[in-house]
């Protein structure tokens, strides 16, 4: 399935500083993100970072680097030269460490070291950073923002979790701001924090104390009081993160297969990006069947093979000059005819799904045919990147 007559992925990537790859699970999104980054490093004179928010380690395995903590690792030039390649740029890879990112964020935004140390030691802080879903997604967006702000990379390709969580990644800054502006936060930061006086006269405080216990309430109050000193700085940072994802330096690439369920999930994601007015740059349809299957001249070929199976089997048996049973050859030919016809039907359905997704009108709509093997190394990533690049 050939690219539609629009821009190329190469021109899109060359014009952006952040490319966010998102899409359903199981469609090869991590592989596509890594292939875009690797191909950009080969073809463009740029420092390229591929950064995974998805906790799966497939990216590290494919690039042949170890990803631990918040460290960024360069893919050695020898890995490219072993493939006969002389990249014009350089390629790095990194993975999100939620706890380390939060600790760094708190340290940078605290008014002083004492406040930072107290907050980092608060049990509620540790629960928030490890268990509150939005905290993982927000700090991922914050980490991308910080890496971009440092200015060491010309292009950052972000590999997000599957699409439902990708929306969490997109919405996380707003959710975090709402969380720290919640009724619970206002209550803990208000006059009621002197809760030891007259609890029974305040039903909300009384019930909270009975349900949560005095120690937990005190930890909550301390946590929000400490966090209040960071609130202004973090709120501004949240807005900066949201603004970066929404402006023309960034672009979202939706990766999908053309099977019914992933394609429908991708439509939901595309509609969500449109509703949020986020810059949709490309749709990459991955693992599609070869385009020749939709060639009108091959229509009905499977049926013709089935009908001619008996005659063809006799000829093949005679030409082989062996004792191979012509009846067995006929059965094989019939299976081939049926399979070919089935693949043609699936290819036509994929073409319909491809056209429907293309109506969301991104700058680039491309497809990548199914590879003959699982892509688990740099060579495979470059091959995939080359197939979708222009």
N, C-alpha and C positions, 0 to 999 in steps of 0.2 A: 504494500500500500504506500504510494508515493506521497511526499509532502504536498499540501495544498499550495496554491499560488499565493503565498504570503511571504513574510520575512523569514529569514533563516534563524536557527538556534544560535549559530555563530555570531550573527550581528546583534541578537538580543543580549547574549552573554557579554559581548564586548562593550555594550553600552550601560551595563549595570554594575553595581558594587555589591549587592546582595541578591542572591537567587534562592528562594525558599521552595524546596521540593516537597509537595504534600500529595496525599492520595490514599486510597484504601489499602488495607493490609494485604500482603501476598501478591502484589503486582510488580515487585522489583523496584520499588521506590528508592531504597538505599543504593541499589546497584546503579540506577539511572543518575542519582545525585553524584555518586563517586565517578561515574563515567563522564559526566559534564565537567566536573572539576579537573579530572585527569586530562581530558581532551583539550580543555582551555589552557592548561599548563604546557601542553605539547605545542599548540598552535599559536598561542598568543604570548607576547613578552610581558607576562604578568606574574605576580606572586599570588597564588591561589590557595585558599584554605577550604577544605571540605570538613564540615562540623556536624556531628550527629547528635541529635536530641534523643533519638530512639536508643534505648539501652542495649539493644542487640549489638553484638560485636562483629557482625558480618563485614562492616566497613574496614575494620582493622585487619581482618583476615585477608580481604581482597587486596588491600594495599601493601600487605606484608610489613606492617608496623605495629608496635605495641601501644595501645591507648590506655593509659592509667591516669586517674585523677583529672586535673585540668591541664595537664601538660599537652603542648602542641608538638607533634613530631613531623619532621620533614621526610618525605619519601625520597630515598637516596637516588641520585642521578644514575647510579649503576643499575638500578631496576629498570630504567628506561633504556640505557645503552645496551643492556642484555637483549632487548627487543629490536635493536637496530634503530633506536629513536634518539634524536638530539633535541630535547624540548627547548623551546624558546623561553619558557618561564620556569617557575619552581612550584612544587606542590607540597602542601602540608596537610595533616589530618589531626583532628581533635575530637574528644568526646566529653559530654557534660558530666561533671561531678556536682550534684545538687548541693550537698552539704558544704563543700569547699567554696562554691560560688556564693552561697548565702553568707558564709563567714567573712568572705572578702568584701561583699557588699556592705555588711554591717560595719566592718572596720573602717571602710572608706567614708561612710555617711554619718557615723557617730560623731557627736560634738567633741568627745574626748575619749581617751583610752579607757578610763574607768567605766563610762557608760557602755562602751563596747564590750568590755569584759563581763560586766553584770548581765548584759543581754545574752551574750554567748553562753553563759552558765545557766540561764533560766531554763527550767525543764520544759516550759511551754514553747519556748523558742525552738528547742530541739524537736519537739513533737510537730510543730508547724512545718519545719523545713523537711521533715522526713515523711509526714503522713498527709498533709494538706495538699490535695492534688494541684490546686492552682499555684502553689508555691513552686513546685517543680517546673511548671510551664512558664511562670513569670520569670524565674531566674534563668531559664533557657533563653528567653527573649532578651533579658538583661545582659547575659553573657555575649550574645551575638552583637548587641549594641556596643558593649565595651570593646570587643575585638575590632569592630569597625572603627570605633573612636580612636583606638591606638594608631590606626593608619598604617599598619605593617603589611596589610594585604590589599591587593587591588580588587580581588573578588572573593567573596565568602559564599560558598554553596552550603545551604542548611538542609540537612535531612531530618524531617520531622517524624513523629510517630504516625500510625495510621490515622485516617482523615478525621474521625470523631475527636481524637486527641489533638490533631493538627488545629482544629478550631479552638480547642482549649489553649493551645500555644498562642494563637492569634488574639483570643479574648482575655488572656491572663492579666495583662496590665490593668484593664478595666475592672476585672474581678478582684484583684488585690486592692485596688483603690476603694472599691465598695466594701470589702471586708473590714478594712481599717476605719471605715466611716460608719460601721454598723451600729445598731442599737446597743449591742453588748459593749462595744468599745466606748460609746458615749456614756453608758451607765457606769462603767468602771472608771472612767476619767472624770466623772462628774462629782457632785457633793456626796453621792452615795458611796464613794470609796472609803469614807469614814464609817464603814458599815458596822463597827462595834457598838455604835450608839443607837439604841432603839430599833433593832432588827425587826422586832415583831410589828412595829408600826409601818413597816414597808414590806408589803406582801411579796413583791418581786424579789427583793433581797433575801427575805426570810426563806422563800422556796429555793432560791439558788443556793443558799447556805446549807439547807437540809439535803439537797440533791448532790451538791458538788463537794461540800466540806470546806471548812475554814481555810485549810492549807492551800487547796487548789484555787480558791477565790483570791487568796493573797498572791499566789503566783501569777494568776491572770491579771490582777491589778498592777503588779509590778511590771509584768511584761508590757502591758499597754502604756503604762506611764513611761517606761524606758523608750518604747517605740515612738511615743509622742514626740520625743526630742529629734527623731529622725524623719518624722512624717512629712514636713515641708520639703526636705531635700529629696526623699523618696518619691513623693507625689510628682515633683517636677521631673524626676528621672523617668517615672512611668509614662508621663506625657511625651517625653523625648523618644522613648522606645517605640511608643505607638506611632509617633510621627515618622520615624525612620522607616517602619514597615509599610507605611502608607504613601510615602513620596516616590518620586520617579527614579530615585537611586536604587530602589528595590523592585523585585518582580517575583511573582508566584508562578511556579510551574506545577501543574496538576498532572500526576503520573497515574495511569490506569491501564488495565487490560480492557478488552472489548467484550468480555463475557457480561451477561445481563446484570448480575448483582453488583460487581465492581463499577460498571458503567453507570448504573443508577445512583450508587453512592457518590460517584464523582460528580454527577449532576447536582446533587445536594450541596456538595462542597463548592462547586462553581457558582451556584446561586448564592451561597453564603458569602463568598468573596465579593460577588457583585453587590450584595446588600450592604456590605461593610465598606464598599468603595475602595477596595484594595487592588493594587495593580496586577491584573492577570496577564502574564506574558506569553505563556505557552501551555499547550496540552501535548503530552507525550503518550501515545498509545503503545504500550509495550507488549511483547510476546504475541504479535499478530501473525496470522497465517499469510503465506506468500501471496502477493498481489495477482500472480498469474492464475490463481484459482477462480478469479472473478472475470477472466477473459471470456467474452461472449463466444468466441470461436471454439472454446472447450466445453460449452454447454452440452450436457447430455453425453459427454465422453464416457463417464462411468457406466451408464446404461449400455452404450455400444460395446464396451469391453465385456460386460456380462453376457450380452447376446452372442458375441463372437467367441466366447470362452471355449466352447467345444472345438470349433475349427482351429483356433489358435493353439489349443493344447495339443492337438494332433500334430501340427507343424513343428511345434517346439520339441515334442518328444522325438520326432523323426530327425530333426536337426541335431539334437543332443547325441543321438546314436547310442543311447543307454537303455537299460531296462526300466527306466523310471515310468511309472504308471501314468498314462495320459489323463486318467480320471482324477488323479491327485493334482496334476498341473491345472486342470480345468477348475477344481475347487479353489486353488490359489488365485487364479485369474478372476474368478467371480468375487472373491474377497477383496481383491485389489479394486475392482470396478465399484463395488459397494462402498468401500472406504473412500475412494476418490470422490464419488458422488456426495458422500456425507461431508467431506471436507469442503466441497464447493458450497454446500448449503450454509455451513458455519461461516465460511469466508464472506458470503453475501450478507449474512446477519451482522458480521463485524463491520462491514462497509456501511451498513445502515446506522449502527451505533456511532461509528466514526463521524459520519455526516451530522448526526444529531448533536454530538458534543461540539463539533466545529462551529455550530450556530451560536455558541457563546462568544464567538468572534475575538479570540485572543490574537496577538500579533503572529504567533507561530503555532502551527498544528502539524505534528510529525508523528510517524509511526516507526517502530522497530520490529523487524520480523523475529520470530522465535529463533534463538540461537541453538546450534546443535548440541551444546553442552551447558552445564551450569557455570555461570561466570563467577569464578572464585579467585581470580588473580588480575594483575594489572593488564596483562595482554588482552583478556576478555573485556575489561572495562574500556580500553582504547578502541577495540573492535566495535563495541556498542556505541561509543561516542561518535566514531566516524560515520556510523550508519544513520545517525539522527542529526548530524552537525549542520549539513547544508540542505 
